[in-house]
Amino acid sequence: MVKKMSRQVDISGEIADGITVVNLKDHRDYLSKELEDYENGHWLHPDDVVMSKQLIQAIDTLLEYFGH
């Protein structure tokens, strides 16, 4: 029988929020760059254009919640 090891990392809520904010900003920047490239002639699937714009708005809303 294989025993499953439980691993847990405890971090403060402030650190967890900081990690979340950094990840959200990085993803928003990535999506914005894709849209900028699209506007400069690079191909992007039309569904991705729509979804990226919606995701950027949603990420901005989340960042407002975190005070950014």
Secondary structure, DSSP 8 states (H G I E B T S, - for coil): ------------HHHHHHHHHHHHHHHHHHHHHHHHHHHTT----HHHHHHHHHHHHHHHHHHHHTT-
